[in-house]
Structures are given as C-alpha cells and as structure tokens.
Amino acid sequence: MKVTAYEGPKTITRGDFETIEIGIGRSAAAQGMILDVLTNTIYPDKISAIWREYGCNAMDANIEAGMHDLPIEITLPSSRASEAVIRDFGDGMSEEQMTEVYCMLGESTKRDSNAVTGTYGIGAKAGYAYGNMFTVTTWHKGKRTIYQFFRDNGRLKMTKVSVTDSNEKSGTEVKVPVRNEDLEEFHQKAESVFRYFKVKPVVGGWPSAPKDQHVFVEPLGDRVSALAFAEIVSLHATSA
C-alpha cells in the first residue's frame, strides 16, 4: 500500500551547532530490545495478529500474481495437528525475497501499489509475537524450500531446512505451532479476523476429512463459519 511520508514543518537552525541524526543503538542489547518491540510488544492480541498479518500477506501474494478472486487456504489447529497454517497461491519467494521480507524489519515490496495491504515491513515476523519458532515453506520456480525461524539466545534467526524439486502449485505457506490451551481461541480469532476479508478463505482443520470438505469462512448466511466449523472438528475428535 502506498504511504505518504510526513516530513513535518521546516526546521530553522541558527549558528554552527552540530545536528545529530537519531538512530538505534549499536549494542546487541539495544537492537534486541527494538526487535522485541517491533515483533512482539506491538501486538497486544498476538493470536489475532497471526491470522491477520499472515492472512493479509497471503491475499496480497494472490493479488500480486493476478489472482484477485482466488481464496487463500487456512488450517485451524487441532489436538491432532496443533499448527495454524496459512497458504497462498502467489508466485512463491526466491531466497533473496525471503531474506528481504522475513529477515529485515522495515523492508517491504508493497509500497508502490494500493491494490495490496502490506507496507511497513513488520507483519511477516508476527510469528515471533506468539512463540519462539515458526516455519515457512515456499514453492517457487519448481522448487520447494522450507525455512525455519527461531529465537537463539534472544536473537531472531532464519535457517534453510531443505530444497527439493516440486510439481505443487507455487505459493507460500506459514505454519505457527499452537499451544493446546490456545486451540479454542485460535478458532474464535480466525472467525473474527477473516469475516472482514473480501475473498473468504478456504478452511481446513479436520485431519481425517477429504480436501473437498473444506469450506469458506462466512460470518453469517448459509455457509459454515470458522467457529462453527471448529466446533464440528471438536465433536468429531471427541467421537473418534
């Protein structure tokens, strides 16, 4: 999304006094604190942030690939598969793009278009707000590459796990491990976030269900909402 920078009023200085530019401290402690603020403290509702930030990024990826009406896919976490998953069907990401988007705060590829949502270069790191680790898989130009993101003594890091040939559709998938006590809240927050998406996601989360049983998230109406679907998953898991 295009953003117009506020330059403020013109400043008048007198004399030959030195002007010092404000920046971030060079010490590891100072940089670590700023990183924590921009990837953790900034999100008071950390579970909603997972769905919102990665959901918007996924929709942006579809839009940038020319597929404005193609829904993204999300998978609700369950006791059998305790991960929140968001998958887009954009062009996927090269290693250079991964490094720029996921490893650099403030870097964004979306500042030249109003068709997409992202702009600040922060949302891709939202996984750190909830936990210490998440996984990103990207399908790009016939390759499937998996990256692991984790905290190491307070420092945020990325490592490449594997690269294999793949015939799957291009795109990117984010997986965030979910604690068992947060499963219900992840289901509830999924509905509250995705009800406002113009193109509603396809929802999974029933491990034994065939893929054609996925449904669209709808806040009201004839289709099943994310929360109602989550209740079906819970009932199914209990009776299995």
HELIX and SHEET records of a PDB file:
HELIX    1   1 ALA A   28  ASP A   36  1                                   9    
HELIX    2   2 VAL A   37  THR A   41  3                                   5    
HELIX    3   3 LYS A   46  GLU A   64  1                                  19    
HELIX    4   4 GLU A   95  CYS A  103  1                                   9    
HELIX    5   5 GLY A  123  LYS A  125  5                                   3    
HELIX    6   6 GLY A  127  TYR A  130  1                                   4    
HELIX    7   7 ASN A  180  ASP A  182  5                                   3    
HELIX    8   8 LEU A  183  PHE A  194  1                                  12    
HELIX    9   9 LYS A  211  GLN A  213  5                                   3    
HELIX   10  10 ALA A  226  SER A  239  1                                  14    
SHEET    1   A 8 ARG A 155  ASP A 165  0                                        
SHEET    2   A 8 LYS A 143  ASP A 152 -1                                        
SHEET    3   A 8 MET A 133  HIS A 140 -1                                        
SHEET    4   A 8 GLY A 171  PRO A 177 -1                                        
SHEET    5   A 8 GLU A  83  ARG A  87 -1                                        
SHEET    6   A 8 GLU A  73  THR A  75 -1                                        
SHEET    7   A 8 VAL A 202  GLY A 204  1                                        
SHEET    8   A 8 VAL A 215  PHE A 216 -1                                        
END                                                                             
